[in-house]
Amino acid sequence: MKYTRYERARIVGARALQISMGAPVLVKTAKIDPLDIALEEFDADRVPITVKRQFGDRSEVL
């Protein structure tokens, strides 16, 4: 799925917060900064977060 820059920012930010609070890291990395780790997970398509989009006719797509 292609994400907008706003969805990408929200996903990476939320995942970085989870990592900083002690969530397990889903990729092997030597990085320490939660934001860098979250970006690496996002690039590897390993982030366990989904986006629910709502369209004008109120139908939804995951």
C-alpha positions in Angstrom: 0.0 0.0 0.0 1.3 3.5 -0.8 1.0 5.9 2.1 0.7 9.6 2.1 3.5 11.6 3.8 1.1 12.3 6.7 0.3 8.6 7.2 4.0 7.7 7.0 4.8 10.4 9.6 2.0 9.1 11.9 3.0 5.5 11.5 6.7 6.0 12.1 6.1 8.4 15.0 3.7 6.0 16.7 6.1 3.1 16.2 9.1 5.1 17.6 7.0 5.9 20.7 6.3 2.2 21.1 9.9 1.3 20.8 11.0 4.0 23.3 8.5 2.5 25.8 10.0 -1.0 25.5 8.3 -2.7 22.6 10.3 -5.4 20.8 12.3 -4.3 17.8 11.2 -6.2 14.6 14.4 -5.8 12.6 18.0 -6.6 13.4 19.9 -3.3 13.7 22.8 -1.7 15.5 20.9 1.6 15.8 19.9 3.0 19.2 17.6 5.9 18.4 13.9 4.8 18.4 13.1 7.0 15.4 15.9 5.5 13.4 14.8 2.0 14.3 11.1 2.9 13.4 12.2 4.2 10.0 14.2 1.1 9.3 11.2 -1.1 10.2 9.0 1.0 8.0 11.4 0.7 5.1 11.5 -3.1 5.6 7.7 -3.2 5.7 7.7 -4.7 9.2 5.6 -2.1 11.1 2.6 -3.8 12.7 0.3 -0.8 12.1 -2.5 -0.5 9.6 -4.2 2.6 8.1 -8.0 2.8 7.8 -9.0 5.2 5.0 -12.5 6.7 4.7 -13.8 7.9 1.4 -16.5 10.5 0.6 -19.3 7.9 0.3 -18.4 6.7 3.8 -17.0 3.4 2.6 -13.7 2.3 4.2 -10.6 0.6 2.9 -7.9 -1.0 5.0 
